[in-house]
Amino acid sequence: MTTHLISLWDFNKDELHSYISRALVLKKEAQQGIRGHQLADKTLGMIFEKPSTRTRVSFEAAMYAMGGQVIYLSGKDTQLSRNEPLKDMARVMSRYVDALVVRTFGQDIVDELAAYATVPVINALTALFHPCQILSDIMTIMEVKKKPLEDLKIAWVGDGNNMANTWIQAACRFGFELTLACPAGYEPDAAILATAQQEAGKPITVVRDPKEAIENADVVNCDVWASMGQEDEQDERLGGIFQPYQVNRALLAAGPAELIVLHCLPAHRGEEITDEVLEGSQCVAWEQAENKMHIHKAILEKHILEG
């Protein structure tokens, strides 16, 4: 049976840890100048309806680093823009490539492609989930904090978007405490939150006050206030609703001195995060960005060779 990576719900704690453990090994090998060939003669198809610099380059670099090849298709380059049934695309593309990485808007698109594809389908972002990003974020936290995830408290500040939804899933699976500070009306998906709260071993809570969220936290994470596809809400979101949720020095002062800051990038400096914080010693966004490539190596290796 083909194994896809659609959301973190599909895996247990040990399986998710295995991605990170392997990524750490692959990162060490890269630092030693060791180049792999485990995906030689394999081809990755990348279908990106939503463009991205880091996600595209990190997946391509990961595939090339393991000896594989990449075919990149933007939304306008595929039959998605011409209303070809997804089940037709999935079955045809499965005969051309060894895996599909898909970055799109609706979760239903990735779900349907996975239902009909005979090669692994990897979710590189939808409006609902961003599983690969969260795995690289957790890898970064483990590297920096050097303590069990179960002993950590992680905070999310800002929009209850796909990143927030996936952090909720991660908290449920990995067993750490999570507090999300979101404005009223911009909370995470209610069904995802309810399911996670029922299954989680540690508290997963949503609050209004970002200072409450980062109290005693080990990590604070943020993202842009208006994601791609929400351009029509940009003015409203920036007009004051999200301003109290900016990650700045005043907010960090409410948390422990050892608090680290994550941002999945790109950052809108002066909006969700200040330049001072992004360039400061508590921010690990650049390590986080590098780790995308290494976690993508682990994901591609596992799903192409075992999927």
Buried (B, 14 or more C-beta within 10 A) or exposed (E): EBBBBBBBBBBEEEEBBBBBBBBBEBBEBBEEEEEBEBBEEBBBBBBBBBEBEBBBEBBBBBBBBBBBBBBBBBBEEBBBEEEEEBEEBBBEBBEEBBBBBBBBBEBEBBBBBBEBBEBBBBBBBBBBBBBBBBBBBBBBBBBBBEEEBEEBBBBBBBBBBBBBBBBBBBBBBBBBBBBBBBBEEBBBBEEBBEBBBEEBEBEBEBBEEBBEBBBEBBBBBBBBBBBBEBEEBEEEBBEEBBEBBBBBEEBBEBBEEEBBBBBBBEBEEEBBBBEEBBEEEBBBBEBBBBBBBBBBBBBBBBBBBEB
